[in-house]
Amino acid sequence: MDTLGAPLSKRSETPLAPSAAEKQSAYAQQLADVPEFTSYGPILNSSANPAQLTESETEYQVNCVKHIFKEHVVFQVYLFPRDHMVELLT
């Protein structure tokens, strides 16, 4: 006997974007790995999404995440494409 049911939908192969809590946790872990920031205490707040500091059409894109501590503000800067980062630093 055949049964009728709703058609099965295929699962998307695209991974889900991280939640705000997951982003906050990842930022906190990244900063915890830097010994100079341990004296700042816990992060009170971080930007939900990186702010784009350059035009999207430029060769290099710069994004920034702001982290708020009790008495400090830390700007975490990302440079894309990363493969050219070494060329810029040398």
C-alpha positions as YAML, in Angstrom:
chain: A
units: angstrom
residues:
- id: 1
  name: MET
  ca: [0.00, 0.00, 0.00]
- id: 2
  name: ASP
  ca: [1.40, 3.40, -0.99]
- id: 3
  name: THR
  ca: [1.23, 6.33, 1.41]
- id: 4
  name: LEU
  ca: [0.85, 9.92, 0.43]
- id: 5
  name: GLY
  ca: [2.96, 12.58, 2.04]
- id: 6
  name: ALA
  ca: [4.49, 15.95, 1.49]
- id: 7
  name: PRO
  ca: [7.32, 15.94, -1.01]
- id: 8
  name: LEU
  ca: [10.71, 15.84, 0.58]
- id: 9
  name: SER
  ca: [12.67, 19.02, 0.11]
- id: 10
  name: LYS
  ca: [16.35, 18.83, -0.60]
- id: 11
  name: ARG
  ca: [18.63, 20.21, 2.05]
- id: 12
  name: SER
  ca: [20.55, 23.26, 1.06]
- id: 13
  name: GLU
  ca: [24.27, 22.68, 0.73]
- id: 14
  name: THR
  ca: [24.88, 26.29, 1.76]
- id: 15
  name: PRO
  ca: [25.81, 26.48, 5.45]
- id: 16
  name: LEU
  ca: [23.66, 28.69, 7.64]
- id: 17
  name: ALA
  ca: [25.11, 32.06, 8.60]
- id: 18
  name: PRO
  ca: [26.37, 32.18, 12.18]
- id: 19
  name: SER
  ca: [23.99, 33.66, 14.73]
- id: 20
  name: ALA
  ca: [24.80, 36.88, 16.59]
- id: 21
  name: ALA
  ca: [25.64, 34.84, 19.70]
- id: 22
  name: GLU
  ca: [28.01, 32.63, 17.70]
- id: 23
  name: LYS
  ca: [29.72, 35.71, 16.25]
- id: 24
  name: GLN
  ca: [30.09, 37.24, 19.72]
- id: 25
  name: SER
  ca: [31.57, 34.01, 21.01]
- id: 26
  name: ALA
  ca: [34.02, 33.80, 18.10]
- id: 27
  name: TYR
  ca: [35.11, 37.42, 18.63]
- id: 28
  name: ALA
  ca: [35.56, 36.83, 22.35]
- id: 29
  name: GLN
  ca: [37.72, 33.77, 21.67]
- id: 30
  name: GLN
  ca: [39.87, 35.63, 19.13]
- id: 31
  name: LEU
  ca: [40.50, 38.46, 21.59]
- id: 32
  name: ALA
  ca: [41.11, 36.04, 24.46]
- id: 33
  name: ASP
  ca: [43.97, 34.59, 22.41]
- id: 34
  name: VAL
  ca: [45.76, 37.98, 22.53]
- id: 35
  name: PRO
  ca: [47.57, 38.30, 25.89]
- id: 36
  name: GLU
  ca: [47.57, 42.12, 25.79]
- id: 37
  name: PHE
  ca: [43.76, 42.19, 26.01]
- id: 38
  name: THR
  ca: [43.35, 39.98, 29.09]
- id: 39
  name: SER
  ca: [43.71, 42.94, 31.46]
- id: 40
  name: TYR
  ca: [40.79, 44.70, 29.70]
- id: 41
  name: GLY
  ca: [38.29, 42.31, 31.26]
- id: 42
  name: PRO
  ca: [35.24, 40.83, 29.54]
- id: 43
  name: ILE
  ca: [33.83, 42.22, 26.31]
- id: 44
  name: LEU
  ca: [30.68, 44.19, 27.04]
- id: 45
  name: ASN
  ca: [29.57, 44.41, 23.42]
- id: 46
  name: SER
  ca: [30.82, 43.86, 19.87]
- id: 47
  name: SER
  ca: [29.51, 45.00, 16.52]
- id: 48
  name: ALA
  ca: [26.92, 42.55, 15.20]
- id: 49
  name: ASN
  ca: [28.36, 42.84, 11.68]
- id: 50
  name: PRO
  ca: [31.70, 44.15, 10.44]
- id: 51
  name: ALA
  ca: [31.54, 47.72, 9.11]
- id: 52
  name: GLN
  ca: [32.85, 48.07, 5.58]
- id: 53
  name: LEU
  ca: [35.49, 50.82, 5.51]
- id: 54
  name: THR
  ca: [36.24, 50.77, 1.79]
- id: 55
  name: GLU
  ca: [34.19, 50.70, -1.39]
- id: 56
  name: SER
  ca: [33.29, 47.18, -2.50]
- id: 57
  name: GLU
  ca: [34.78, 47.84, -5.95]
- id: 58
  name: THR
  ca: [38.31, 48.55, -4.68]
- id: 59
  name: GLU
  ca: [41.14, 46.06, -5.05]
- id: 60
  name: TYR
  ca: [41.41, 45.66, -1.28]
- id: 61
  name: GLN
  ca: [38.46, 45.70, 1.07]
- id: 62
  name: VAL
  ca: [38.77, 46.63, 4.72]
- id: 63
  name: ASN
  ca: [36.17, 45.68, 7.33]
- id: 64
  name: CYS
  ca: [36.17, 46.52, 11.03]
- id: 65
  name: VAL
  ca: [34.51, 45.10, 14.14]
- id: 66
  name: LYS
  ca: [34.29, 47.31, 17.23]
- id: 67
  name: HIS
  ca: [34.65, 45.69, 20.67]
- id: 68
  name: ILE
  ca: [33.62, 47.58, 23.81]
- id: 69
  name: PHE
  ca: [35.30, 46.84, 27.13]
- id: 70
  name: LYS
  ca: [34.67, 48.65, 30.42]
- id: 71
  name: GLU
  ca: [37.48, 51.18, 29.85]
- id: 72
  name: HIS
  ca: [38.71, 50.38, 26.32]
- id: 73
  name: VAL
  ca: [37.55, 50.16, 22.72]
- id: 74
  name: VAL
  ca: [39.28, 47.72, 20.36]
- id: 75
  name: PHE
  ca: [38.93, 47.82, 16.58]
- id: 76
  name: GLN
  ca: [39.47, 44.45, 14.90]
- id: 77
  name: VAL
  ca: [40.37, 45.10, 11.26]
- id: 78
  name: TYR
  ca: [40.05, 42.60, 8.41]
- id: 79
  name: LEU
  ca: [41.80, 43.03, 5.07]
- id: 80
  name: PHE
  ca: [40.58, 41.20, 1.95]
- id: 81
  name: PRO
  ca: [41.91, 39.53, -0.12]
- id: 82
  name: ARG
  ca: [44.12, 38.04, 2.54]
- id: 83
  name: ASP
  ca: [46.64, 36.60, 0.08]
- id: 84
  name: HIS
  ca: [47.87, 40.15, -0.60]
- id: 85
  name: MET
  ca: [48.16, 41.06, 3.05]
- id: 86
  name: VAL
  ca: [51.79, 39.96, 3.30]
- id: 87
  name: GLU
  ca: [52.71, 42.16, 0.33]
- id: 88
  name: LEU
  ca: [51.17, 45.18, 2.06]
- id: 89
  name: LEU
  ca: [52.93, 44.55, 5.34]
- id: 90
  name: THR
  ca: [56.40, 44.06, 3.92]
...
